[in-house]
Amino acid sequence: MATKPATARITVSLRDIAQCIDHSLLQPSLTDAEVEAGLCIAKEYGVAAACIKPYCIPAARKAFAGSSVRVCAVISFPHGNSTTSIKVAEAREAVQAGAHEIDMVVNMGKVLGGDWDYVREEIRAVNDAVTGTRVADEPDGETGLLKVIFENDFLQDEHIVRLCQICTELRVAFVKTSSGYGFVKQRNGMYTYKGATIPHLKLMKEHSGPEVQLKAAGGIRTLDEVLAIMSLGVSRIGCSATVAILEEAKQRGITNEPTEVEFSFPEES
């Protein structure tokens, strides 16, 4: 039986919502023209960042010139199976090319197999590379920051908790629920995923240190979902439905000033 949606209220502005969004441009079939159109959307709506494939970094830096939108590049995406040395090299090269942020997928087989020494060392090596590399063309000497993607659909709660603890120990900037492409084979033979869920976000929040921020991604398509996630204290939300979400916010009376709005979400979805 489906859980009856709960209703709550939150005070937000359009900017608050936009500044939580990492606009996702990661579909493997995107053409250069479609990527450029997506970058224009990210700039027009003033989102926090655009999440892109590494080869798109130069185009993103050009598109975002004069704006506050940050460039977020994914590495070892979406399956996380590259060797540690390749992940380190890919992450360092992306920051040197102008990416402010890196979203890196963990080695899920190592996580599920309980090889925590390997997992910790890999995250440490990539985090050190990212935070120790200056972002190209940033005059203040800014270095990169790392978001670690868990791919929760493949994991049990104990795996998620341990990953949060490791990322806290290593002072990683963000922990992230999903790549958006972690499709799990179901009993009927079809592949699907849940992506970000309220219970997983609560679990990650509980077991991450106060300096570690949360990013929700995967299956987030509506304003109510965004508001529910924001209410949990999540800092970033990865989604491709940016236009629909922000236009719905305007239709529901959310303005550039703090606005109280009602939203609903399933308690245990």
C-alpha angles and dihedrals in degrees: 000000000000116000114249110249115252121222125224140159132234134182112228142145129221088255091053090056095043091049090056093056128095100192106223120225098165106114105130093226097056114128123216089257091053091048091051090050090051091050089053089053091051091051095043093053095040097232123177095251146338114240108217145163113267097251089061094062096099091049091048094050090051093047094048097047108136094014134096095235111123129218116239117187125193122222131195084010132210105351104033095221101131119112117264092250091054092048090051093048093046092048094047092048091050093053091045088052092054109276112144093193136031126206109200127185117224122232097265095192090057091047093050090045091053096239091149095162089060092045093049094047092049094050090045093051094049093043091050091049094049098043091042095054125082118232110245117256095007107131096202094061094250115181128209129268129216133228115192115213114212101184093221096194089075095045142077122226092261091058092050092049093050092048090051090051093050093048090049091051090050093045094236112179098228142011115207131200104218149349092231088239102071096118114181122204110246129208091263091056094252122125121229141138142210098216115186115014131182094239092051093048091050089049092050092047091051095051101039122088120250092257094055114089126207130235121193119203139161127066097009107142110140138065092238090056091050093049092047091051092046089052089062092059097258111160102200136028122196114211144139095212092079097131094048092048097048094042089051088051090056091048090053092055101260108149140180087275122071106282129188112228135174121233137174133216136167109259094224103024 
